[in-house]
Amino acid sequence: MNAHRPIKTARELVETGLIDSAKEAAVAAVAERYAVAISPAITGLIDPNDPNDPIARQFVPDAAELTLLPEEREDPIGDKPHSPVTGIVHRYPDRVLLKAVHVCPVYCRFCFRREMVGPQGLGTLTPAELDAAIAYIASHEEIWEVILTGGDPLVLSPRRLAELMERLKPIPHVKVVRFHTRVPVVEPARIDAGLIAALKASGKATYVALHANHPRELTDEARAASARLIDAGIVMISQSVLLRGVNDDAEVLASLMRAFVETRIKPYYLHHPDLAPGTSHFRLTIEEGQALVAALRGRVSGLCQPTYILDIPGGHGKAVISAASIADEGGGCYTVTDFRGGEHSYPPKA
């Protein structure tokens, strides 16, 4: 196959040695349900001789994804109940998500929006839908920040990104535009002068949140791509997901956070994995996560400390996983307090 394009099928995974031919049928069944794409940059990071390779675990489909548990949900963090118009999620008073596109350059096997993204997902907003989304933002003066997510917004061309940013430019109450992306890691060459200019077209404060979960993802190329953004005046923060078999080790987690800081990216969120369908093999217990985060305290600088958070199922927002926001009720059940003071069971009661 062409080494310069993404791997998207079970056959291609076999041809590149990323899975054994005996697994092809099972992986093909996974690919029928959930999108698959592994960029050349990520393929080059995978050690095909390591059955427990942490990069492969994030991107190579596994038959375990077809195991569904009762507590798992198609919309695990509750985007839909907070979507007043197509493409907008307005969960918090002062900020909205703008989901302009639902495709990605790679597809994470633990994705919490896996039922929405990919070739069979929700697609790109139509011109009419984008008009309605921008009109919603313009009409709600409490919106201070617009967060571009999806999907990965940096799959859009610089021209389309610039057009989008120009539409946000005249909205006076929007002061900050944030992009959530994996592109600097998975397609670092895409971060060029044209794309950077597009991200700054609005004249607003521009932030980029980079998603990476293992220190090996912060390659020289990824660090150089991030440096191009930062040197242009764009602030970068990180987001990671705590994943069994990827970063559920205090030293690995410490190395990841140090790698962010060395790259001038401020560690921001460490997510407890969401209850997305077919992702139980990635999930740790909350106690395991708390122990790992506690282990960072004595290991790494305060600059390297992320905030460990849980998105409360049902669309109730994020809670910091600490004694103040989560209480153990026994039997693997918890009461989680949201930012409004509401209490919710986790996992949700049937």
Kinemage of the C-alpha trace (Angstrom):
@kinemage 1
@onewidth
@group {chain A} dominant
@subgroup {mainchain}
@vectorlist {calphas} color= white
{ca met a 1} P 0.000 0.000 0.000
{ca asn a 2} L 0.970 3.690 -0.322
{ca ala a 3} L 3.079 4.627 2.711
{ca his a 4} L 2.028 8.272 2.340
{ca arg a 5} L -1.674 7.821 3.043
{ca pro a 6} L -3.578 6.655 6.129
{ca ile a 7} L -4.319 3.024 6.884
{ca lys a 8} L -8.102 2.560 6.872
{ca thr a 9} L -8.914 -1.138 6.456
{ca ala a 10} L -8.225 -4.457 8.136
{ca arg a 11} L -6.467 -5.669 4.973
{ca glu a 12} L -4.088 -2.715 5.075
{ca leu a 13} L -3.397 -3.391 8.748
{ca val a 14} L -2.380 -6.936 7.812
{ca glu a 15} L -0.269 -5.755 4.869
{ca thr a 16} L 1.666 -3.339 7.081
{ca gly a 17} L 2.192 -5.944 9.786
{ca leu a 18} L 0.146 -4.095 12.389
{ca ile a 19} L -2.172 -7.066 12.935
{ca asp a 20} L -1.849 -10.780 12.326
{ca ser a 21} L -3.893 -12.195 9.453
{ca ala a 22} L -5.765 -14.354 11.961
{ca lys a 23} L -7.285 -11.179 13.408
{ca glu a 24} L -8.340 -9.701 10.085
{ca ala a 25} L -11.984 -10.830 10.175
{ca ala a 26} L -12.529 -9.614 13.739
{ca val a 27} L -10.878 -6.260 13.030
{ca ala a 28} L -12.921 -5.893 9.831
{ca ala a 29} L -16.055 -6.313 11.951
{ca val a 30} L -14.863 -3.499 14.226
{ca ala a 31} L -14.111 -1.302 11.203
{ca glu a 32} L -17.666 -1.792 9.939
{ca arg a 33} L -18.963 -0.155 13.113
{ca tyr a 34} L -16.291 2.389 14.039
{ca ala a 35} L -14.085 4.560 11.823
{ca val a 36} L -10.441 3.562 11.297
{ca ala a 37} L -7.573 5.799 10.147
{ca ile a 38} L -3.922 5.682 11.160
{ca ser a 39} L -1.730 8.414 9.685
{ca pro a 40} L 1.786 7.687 8.379
{ca ala a 41} L 3.287 9.639 11.295
{ca ile a 42} L 1.523 7.372 13.791
{ca thr a 43} L 2.245 4.198 11.818
{ca gly a 44} L 5.926 5.072 12.063
{ca leu a 45} L 5.708 5.226 15.859
{ca ile a 46} L 4.203 1.751 16.282
{ca asp a 47} L 6.469 -1.182 17.146
{ca pro a 48} L 4.804 -4.118 15.345
{ca asn a 49} L 6.909 -6.551 17.385
{ca asp a 50} L 5.479 -5.315 20.682
{ca pro a 51} L 2.041 -6.842 21.356
{ca asn a 52} L 1.498 -4.230 24.084
{ca asp a 53} L 2.700 -1.201 22.139
{ca pro a 54} L 0.957 1.843 23.695
{ca ile a 55} L 0.702 3.703 20.392
{ca ala a 56} L -0.850 0.715 18.614
{ca arg a 57} L -3.313 0.292 21.476
{ca gln a 58} L -4.650 3.789 20.853
{ca phe a 59} L -5.155 3.474 17.099
{ca val a 60} L -5.203 -0.171 15.925
{ca pro a 61} L -8.715 -1.664 16.140
{ca asp a 62} L -9.269 -4.529 18.564
{ca ala a 63} L -12.050 -7.114 18.769
{ca ala a 64} L -12.635 -5.957 22.373
{ca glu a 65} L -14.405 -2.926 20.883
{ca leu a 66} L -17.367 -5.153 20.071
{ca thr a 67} L -17.900 -5.907 23.780
{ca leu a 68} L -20.635 -3.577 24.989
{ca leu a 69} L -21.533 -3.010 28.638
{ca pro a 70} L -24.914 -1.854 30.007
{ca glu a 71} L -23.517 1.382 31.450
{ca glu a 72} L -21.962 2.485 28.141
{ca arg a 73} L -23.695 5.205 26.131
{ca glu a 74} L -23.675 6.423 22.524
{ca asp a 75} L -23.499 10.020 23.824
{ca pro a 76} L -21.567 9.472 27.070
{ca ile a 77} L -21.032 13.113 28.061
{ca gly a 78} L -24.436 14.347 26.908
{ca asp a 79} L -23.719 16.539 23.883
{ca lys a 80} L -27.193 16.094 22.401
{ca pro a 81} L -29.280 17.451 25.324
{ca his a 82} L -27.210 20.653 25.209
{ca ser a 83} L -27.288 21.167 21.433
{ca pro a 84} L -29.715 24.049 20.726
{ca val a 85} L -28.815 24.068 17.017
{ca thr a 86} L -26.851 21.637 14.868
{ca gly a 87} L -23.122 21.934 15.496
{ca ile a 88} L -23.393 23.818 18.806
{ca val a 89} L -23.095 22.362 22.314
{ca his a 90} L -23.873 24.936 25.017
{ca arg a 91} L -23.246 23.147 28.316
{ca tyr a 92} L -21.592 25.963 30.291
{ca pro a 93} L -22.838 29.562 30.393
{ca asp a 94} L -19.786 31.359 28.971
{ca arg a 95} L -18.606 28.966 26.286
{ca val a 96} L -19.834 26.737 23.487
{ca leu a 97} L -18.480 23.917 21.396
{ca leu a 98} L -18.642 24.505 17.655
{ca lys a 99} L -18.466 21.156 15.901
{ca ala a 100} L -17.841 22.268 12.332
{ca val a 101} L -16.586 18.884 11.154
{ca his a 102} L -16.903 15.299 12.359
{ca val a 103} L -13.926 13.694 10.619
{ca cys a 104} L -10.409 13.205 11.975
{ca pro a 105} L -6.975 12.434 10.516
{ca val a 106} L -6.814 9.462 12.913
{ca tyr a 107} L -9.490 7.684 14.945
{ca cys a 108} L -8.786 6.892 18.577
{ca arg a 109} L -10.145 3.528 19.664
{ca phe a 110} L -11.418 5.042 22.936
{ca cys a 111} L -13.132 8.083 21.373
{ca phe a 112} L -16.133 9.324 23.354
{ca arg a 113} L -17.744 10.605 20.130
{ca arg a 114} L -17.095 7.417 18.170
{ca glu a 115} L -20.787 7.103 17.265
{ca met a 116} L -20.695 10.607 15.705
{ca val a 117} L -17.350 10.832 13.875
{ca gly a 118} L -15.947 9.253 10.734
{ca pro a 119} L -17.205 8.638 7.193
{ca gln a 120} L -20.564 7.370 8.511
{ca gly a 121} L -20.744 10.062 11.202
{ca leu a 122} L -22.419 13.466 11.309
{ca gly a 123} L -20.228 14.932 8.563
{ca thr a 124} L -19.349 18.591 8.015
{ca leu a 125} L -21.841 21.368 8.733
{ca thr a 126} L -23.727 22.529 5.668
{ca pro a 127} L -23.573 26.259 4.845
{ca ala a 128} L -27.072 26.697 6.308
{ca glu a 129} L -26.145 24.828 9.478
{ca leu a 130} L -22.979 26.885 9.896
{ca asp a 131} L -25.002 30.085 9.386
{ca ala a 132} L -27.381 28.987 12.162
{ca ala a 133} L -24.491 28.067 14.481
{ca ile a 134} L -22.757 31.438 13.987
{ca ala a 135} L -26.090 33.238 14.463
{ca tyr a 136} L -26.585 31.402 17.751
{ca ile a 137} L -23.146 32.485 18.985
{ca ala a 138} L -23.771 36.073 17.900
{ca ser a 139} L -27.145 36.215 19.648
{ca his a 140} L -25.903 34.941 23.021
{ca glu a 141} L -23.830 37.676 24.630
{ca glu a 142} L -22.789 35.419 27.513
{ca ile a 143} L -20.590 33.374 25.142
{ca trp a 144} L -17.013 34.456 25.837
{ca glu a 145} L -15.208 31.434 24.329
{ca val a 146} L -15.823 29.305 21.245
{ca ile a 147} L -14.204 25.872 21.238
{ca leu a 148} L -13.695 24.282 17.822
{ca thr a 149} L -13.901 20.515 18.134
{ca gly a 150} L -15.675 17.689 16.403
{ca gly a 151} L -14.007 15.730 14.780
{ca asp a 152} L -10.700 17.526 14.423
{ca pro a 153} L -11.132 21.107 13.190
{ca leu a 154} L -7.580 21.263 11.816
{ca val a 155} L -8.507 18.839 9.026
{ca leu a 156} L -10.189 21.856 7.417
{ca ser a 157} L -8.145 23.716 4.813
{ca pro a 158} L -6.516 27.014 5.813
{ca arg a 159} L -8.983 28.774 3.515
{ca arg a 160} L -11.996 27.301 5.263
{ca leu a 161} L -10.488 27.867 8.707
{ca ala a 162} L -9.799 31.507 7.851
{ca glu a 163} L -13.362 31.955 6.606
{ca leu a 164} L -14.693 30.489 9.841
{ca met a 165} L -12.482 32.704 11.975
{ca glu a 166} L -13.461 35.782 9.962
{ca arg a 167} L -17.099 35.018 10.795
{ca leu a 168} L -16.282 35.025 14.500
{ca lys a 169} L -14.237 38.230 14.230
{ca pro a 170} L -17.125 40.752 14.348
{ca ile a 171} L -18.827 39.111 17.362
{ca pro a 172} L -17.693 41.425 20.171
{ca his a 173} L -18.479 39.221 23.164
{ca val a 174} L -16.383 36.308 21.829
{ca lys a 175} L -12.889 36.955 23.152
{ca val a 176} L -11.252 33.504 22.932
{ca val a 177} L -11.236 30.806 20.250
{ca arg a 178} L -9.866 27.404 21.209
{ca phe a 179} L -9.066 24.465 18.911
{ca his a 180} L -8.964 20.858 20.134
{ca thr a 181} L -6.732 18.779 17.877
{ca arg a 182} L -4.323 15.900 17.389
{ca val a 183} L -2.885 17.294 14.144
{ca pro a 184} L 0.507 18.530 15.470
{ca val a 185} L 1.197 14.925 16.534
{ca val a 186} L -0.464 12.910 13.775
{ca glu a 187} L 0.119 15.216 10.756
{ca pro a 188} L 2.770 17.696 11.908
{ca ala a 189} L 3.546 18.960 8.388
{ca arg a 190} L 0.005 20.349 8.182
{ca ile a 191} L 0.999 23.015 10.734
{ca asp a 192} L 2.400 25.501 8.236
{ca ala a 193} L 2.330 29.264 7.792
{ca gly a 194} L -1.009 29.204 5.984
{ca leu a 195} L -2.771 27.232 8.694
{ca ile a 196} L -1.259 29.352 11.463
{ca ala a 197} L -2.380 32.559 9.754
{ca ala a 198} L -5.887 31.107 9.463
{ca leu a 199} L -6.038 30.339 13.180
{ca lys a 200} L -5.206 33.961 13.964
{ca ala a 201} L -7.574 35.500 11.413
{ca ser a 202} L -10.224 36.473 13.958
{ca gly a 203} L -7.976 38.745 15.999
{ca lys a 204} L -9.209 36.942 19.120
{ca ala a 205} L -6.971 35.174 21.621
{ca thr a 206} L -6.293 31.788 20.016
{ca tyr a 207} L -5.580 28.673 22.056
{ca val a 208} L -4.754 25.179 20.795
{ca ala a 209} L -5.375 22.156 23.010
{ca leu a 210} L -3.200 19.249 21.881
{ca his a 211} L -4.416 15.720 22.578
{ca ala a 212} L -1.597 13.240 23.295
{ca asn a 213} L -1.504 10.302 25.686
{ca his a 214} L 2.013 8.865 25.588
{ca pro a 215} L 5.420 10.601 25.621
{ca arg a 216} L 6.449 8.880 22.373
{ca glu a 217} L 3.817 10.947 20.577
{ca leu a 218} L 5.845 14.121 21.246
{ca thr a 219} L 8.346 13.414 18.453
{ca asp a 220} L 10.815 15.978 17.142
{ca glu a 221} L 8.364 16.711 14.319
{ca ala a 222} L 5.439 17.144 16.722
{ca arg a 223} L 7.500 19.447 18.945
{ca ala a 224} L 8.583 21.498 15.938
{ca ala a 225} L 4.966 21.817 14.761
{ca ser a 226} L 3.949 22.956 18.243
{ca ala a 227} L 6.840 25.444 18.306
{ca arg a 228} L 5.588 26.987 15.060
{ca leu a 229} L 2.210 27.610 16.686
{ca ile a 230} L 3.648 28.914 19.948
{ca asp a 231} L 6.223 31.158 18.274
{ca ala a 232} L 3.350 32.715 16.315
{ca gly a 233} L 1.712 33.743 19.584
{ca ile a 234} L -0.767 30.875 19.948
{ca val a 235} L -1.009 29.493 23.473
{ca met a 236} L -0.987 25.688 23.743
{ca ile a 237} L -2.453 23.522 26.469
{ca ser a 238} L -2.744 19.745 26.673
{ca gln a 239} L -5.473 17.218 27.107
{ca ser a 240} L -4.906 13.514 27.706
{ca val a 241} L -7.033 10.517 28.568
{ca leu a 242} L -5.986 8.112 31.299
{ca leu a 243} L -5.928 4.761 29.481
{ca arg a 244} L -5.213 1.240 30.649
{ca gly a 245} L -2.230 -0.145 28.768
{ca val a 246} L -1.171 3.279 27.475
{ca asn a 247} L -0.330 5.635 30.334
{ca asp a 248} L -1.574 3.898 33.508
{ca asp a 249} L 1.918 4.044 34.990
{ca ala a 250} L 3.249 6.886 37.130
{ca glu a 251} L 6.574 7.134 35.276
{ca val a 252} L 4.933 7.135 31.843
{ca leu a 253} L 2.453 9.760 32.976
{ca ala a 254} L 5.261 11.865 34.448
{ca ser a 255} L 7.264 11.588 31.210
{ca leu a 256} L 4.232 12.675 29.185
{ca met a 257} L 3.632 15.750 31.339
{ca arg a 258} L 7.324 16.674 31.245
{ca ala a 259} L 7.285 16.309 27.452
{ca phe a 260} L 4.388 18.755 27.239
{ca val a 261} L 6.144 21.304 29.439
{ca glu a 262} L 9.424 20.935 27.521
{ca thr a 263} L 7.415 21.701 24.378
{ca arg a 264} L 5.961 24.810 26.062
{ca ile a 265} L 2.530 23.206 26.317
{ca lys a 266} L 0.831 23.646 29.687
{ca pro a 267} L -0.733 20.405 31.014
{ca tyr a 268} L -4.451 21.108 31.321
{ca tyr a 269} L -6.866 18.169 31.552
{ca leu a 270} L -6.301 14.489 32.285
{ca his a 271} L -9.629 12.849 31.486
{ca his a 272} L -11.003 9.787 33.207
{ca pro a 273} L -12.118 7.622 30.249
{ca asp a 274} L -15.759 8.085 29.279
{ca leu a 275} L -18.424 5.397 29.068
{ca ala a 276} L -18.264 5.162 25.273
{ca pro a 277} L -19.453 1.909 23.654
{ca gly a 278} L -16.801 -0.783 23.335
{ca thr a 279} L -14.142 0.967 25.416
{ca ser a 280} L -14.244 -0.941 28.707
{ca his a 281} L -10.792 -2.430 28.065
{ca phe a 282} L -9.328 1.083 28.368
{ca arg a 283} L -11.032 2.116 31.583
{ca leu a 284} L -9.339 2.249 34.967
{ca thr a 285} L -11.170 2.570 38.252
{ca ile a 286} L -11.372 5.998 39.795
{ca glu a 287} L -9.209 4.795 42.698
{ca glu a 288} L -6.489 3.710 40.265
{ca gly a 289} L -6.630 7.082 38.553
{ca gln a 290} L -6.498 8.992 41.823
{ca ala a 291} L -3.449 6.982 42.916
{ca leu a 292} L -1.631 7.720 39.645
{ca val a 293} L -2.355 11.433 39.832
{ca ala a 294} L -1.296 11.510 43.489
{ca ala a 295} L 1.990 9.863 42.465
{ca leu a 296} L 2.710 12.818 40.152
{ca arg a 297} L 2.775 15.220 43.096
{ca gly a 298} L 6.125 14.090 44.392
{ca arg a 299} L 7.577 13.174 41.009
{ca val a 300} L 7.270 16.219 38.805
{ca ser a 301} L 7.227 19.998 38.901
{ca gly a 302} L 4.046 21.887 39.611
{ca leu a 303} L 4.176 22.962 35.960
{ca cys a 304} L 3.535 19.320 35.036
{ca gln a 305} L 0.351 18.796 37.077
{ca pro a 306} L -2.827 18.294 35.005
{ca thr a 307} L -6.334 18.543 36.428
{ca tyr a 308} L -7.860 15.056 36.680
{ca ile a 309} L -11.486 15.304 35.645
{ca leu a 310} L -14.568 13.229 34.972
{ca asp a 311} L -17.278 14.218 32.499
{ca ile a 312} L -20.447 13.315 34.352
{ca pro a 313} L -22.649 11.113 32.126
{ca gly a 314} L -25.852 12.785 31.008
{ca gly a 315} L -24.399 16.176 30.142
{ca his a 316} L -23.906 17.524 33.668
{ca gly a 317} L -20.406 18.849 32.980
{ca lys a 318} L -16.966 18.162 34.361
{ca ala a 319} L -16.045 17.375 37.955
{ca val a 320} L -12.540 17.430 39.370
{ca ile a 321} L -11.961 13.992 40.828
{ca ser a 322} L -11.164 14.968 44.388
{ca ala a 323} L -12.716 14.497 47.788
{ca ala a 324} L -14.706 17.694 47.239
{ca ser a 325} L -16.535 16.475 44.139
{ca ile a 326} L -16.711 12.692 44.316
{ca ala a 327} L -17.766 10.381 47.134
{ca asp a 328} L -17.353 6.607 47.262
{ca glu a 329} L -20.703 4.939 47.963
{ca gly a 330} L -19.229 1.428 47.919
{ca gly a 331} L -19.594 -1.409 45.440
{ca gly a 332} L -17.853 0.577 42.700
{ca cys a 333} L -20.484 3.332 42.832
{ca tyr a 334} L -19.913 7.044 43.458
{ca thr a 335} L -21.820 10.245 43.945
{ca val a 336} L -20.357 13.010 41.785
{ca thr a 337} L -21.194 16.676 42.376
{ca asp a 338} L -21.378 18.875 39.295
{ca phe a 339} L -20.430 22.559 39.058
{ca arg a 340} L -24.016 23.585 39.899
{ca gly a 341} L -24.095 21.504 43.078
{ca gly a 342} L -26.192 18.724 41.556
{ca glu a 343} L -25.449 15.143 42.593
{ca his a 344} L -25.250 12.229 40.150
{ca ser a 345} L -24.519 8.536 40.408
{ca tyr a 346} L -21.495 7.109 38.610
{ca pro a 347} L -21.803 4.759 36.845
{ca pro a 348} L -25.363 5.954 36.122
{ca lys a 349} L -28.047 3.839 37.725
{ca ala a 350} L -30.059 1.817 35.260
